[in-house]
Amino acid sequence: MAAQAFANDLTTMTLMEAGTNTSDIGGGQGSTDEPDFFIQGTQSFSRRVTGAGSTGGFGFTGTGPSTPGQHVYIWANVLTPGLVNSTVNGGIRVAIGSSTNAYDQFYVNGNDDLVGGWKCYTVDYQSTPDATQGNPNSTDFVGIVLLTTGAINRPNLGIDPIRYGTGITATGGGSPDPDLTFIDIANYDSDVNLQLGVLQPSSGGVALQGEIRIGNDDTTTSTTFNDTDAVLSKINNNPTGVNTNTTATFSGINLRGSLTTATFTGCLFISLDTHDKGFVDASSATNAATATFTGCTFLDWGTFDGRSSVTLSSTTFKNSGIVTLNGSTASSCTFDSCEPVDVGNNLGDISNCEFISSGSGHGVTTSVSTGTVVFTGNSFSGYGSGADAAINFTATSGSVTVNVSGAGIPTFQTAGVTVSFVLSNSLTLTGLEPNTEVRIYDAGTTTELAGIESTSGSFNTSISVSAVDIVVFNLEFIAIRLTNIDTTSDRTIPIQQQEDRQYENPP
Amino acid sequence: MSYTFDGLNKLIILDPGVTAFSVSDLYSRWKDWVQLSDNAKYEIAFDTSVGGDPLGNGLLLGAYYFITNGWLIRPQEAAHTLDITGNLFPIPDTAQIFAPTLGNFNVSIRSQFSSLTQQASPEQIAQQVWETDLSPAQTLDTAGDTVKKAKQNSAAAAALSA
């Protein structure tokens, strides 16, 4: 439909190319051009930071971020990760302030990460700093500070592009042009002349820190995203033991545009960050995108906000945040140890889904307050009552009838709305001999629920109790009575009737 | 029918005058009763009945019937001897089979179990009869002797009329 196109909203403070005026923190030899190692362009800047208990680094003074939500992206390469202090002690810090004497320090890494190499650190300039030097009154100075633990003999801190912003926008794609994929976006990001650090290729797929916007929020831009078996990891920007560096809603995927179609098949979304876990947002845009998630997995992920143009099927959420359907449908999905799925007042939008409790909390939250809901094939395991009930009805008044089929009646809690569950599962008997009488009774009673005087082959009925007794009777075959058969889900029971060699017709 | 089935109380009540029954008939009439009305709603009186399975050479497995689920047989309200033919056992094996009469009557129960685990089928018996060679029959006035003589007489009459 249209050639792939990429844009970003990152403002570049410096690319650390030749001629850049850097500013040093701490004594010793100052930062200089570094042509030997760089991540972007043709060089970086580097300097040596040395000594036990020494703090030093350098940065750049320009025009820093000032719009809430903007995050600093700064590339740094600490060649001596084993000779800096731990993360909680501020081994590697992002400095944001007004000068080399007045800056906030955000602890981002330390000797607990010995991998080293170029890393793009992201920090919300409005985050609570772990330490502050002087009295900063702006964000115009951005740099890296190390707290070293020993003598170092050669330049050990490199810094390359410093930017601030939120993320990347991808548009276009669609036949005859190739559909957009995550790796396409990552390849754009990681071009040696750009190196944004928002979505980088990684050994395990792509690594995210920031927002990926698929489509423009308009009615005219055609965008086709289609990825299969991709692995997207949300980088851990918020190590334990220190203040959070990014906002909780900094990183994720924004789906938007009425001419946008996004298809995710078998993709894995995994978050390594317990604070900024990653989101999927299809609900914020003015112009709704059409999106389909099939066979995907969200592991330790954040939130998922759908809308009526979004379809979830055979997708697993494990240890993930709130999935807000907003009119989207979820079928054959698994929600394992997740925050409650918010279905709004459309309880019937989930079908054939499996909910597994984490041990506390609800599986589903709904505001439905009236009408009849078809609730098919949704199973709940490990849920209790009250605050741990499977479904939480939040409406304070009204009356709702929930027709359950394909599974048992879930536990529920209500804030006042009257809820009536009607179980209706199918029961099928197969393999019946000709002229067989079938009777279905409420278990342990003589209350007949269904039956037929004479049938052959199969018998099917709808059952609205949790267990039944089944009688299969035929003069030519041994009588069968099956007791207390669980009918909390659809059942198909093959019947094998044994010939009765003893029955004698009346004389 | 010689029996009244009370599904609610799980009783098989022998009608007045009944002093004998075969388990096979009792079992069959119970099945007839189950088919009527809504009687299938009651717990079954007889679990698997076994027997009748061919064992080869025309032999069949002997029949056994198992009364179950607490069903009991109650004799007629009279002092009498009740003759039962057939192999009837309770499930579980320690359960009762008979319920006492309502009135104070002495009822002797005489069970005639089949001691065989095998029996010839009616078809085999018939086949053996039809294929029996009567020429060796020597005992006077036996069926074989009579049929043999009738055959001989028929042949003689045919020869005279030829």
Chai-1 contact restraints between the chains, C-beta under 6 A:
chainA,res_idxA,chainB,res_idxB,connection_type,confidence,min_distance_angstrom,max_distance_angstrom,comment,restraint_id
A,R439,B,A40,contact,1.0,0.0,6.0,A-B,restraint_1
A,Y441,B,K41,contact,1.0,0.0,6.0,A-B,restraint_2
A,T446,B,K41,contact,1.0,0.0,6.0,A-B,restraint_3
A,V471,B,A40,contact,1.0,0.0,6.0,A-B,restraint_4
A,F473,B,V34,contact,1.0,0.0,6.0,A-B,restraint_5
A,F473,B,A40,contact,1.0,0.0,6.0,A-B,restraint_6
A,L475,B,K31,contact,1.0,0.0,6.0,A-B,restraint_7
A,I478,B,T48,contact,1.0,0.0,6.0,A-B,restraint_8
A,A479,B,I44,contact,1.0,0.0,6.0,A-B,restraint_9
A,R481,B,I44,contact,1.0,0.0,6.0,A-B,restraint_10
A,R501,B,G52,contact,1.0,0.0,6.0,A-B,restraint_11
A,Q502,B,S24,contact,1.0,0.0,6.0,A-B,restraint_12
A,Q502,B,Y27,contact,1.0,0.0,6.0,A-B,restraint_13
A,Q502,B,S49,contact,1.0,0.0,6.0,A-B,restraint_14
A,Q502,B,G52,contact,1.0,0.0,6.0,A-B,restraint_15
A,Q502,B,A63,contact,1.0,0.0,6.0,A-B,restraint_16
A,Y503,B,S28,contact,1.0,0.0,6.0,A-B,restraint_17
A,Y503,B,K31,contact,1.0,0.0,6.0,A-B,restraint_18
A,E504,B,S24,contact,1.0,0.0,6.0,A-B,restraint_19
A,E504,B,S28,contact,1.0,0.0,6.0,A-B,restraint_20
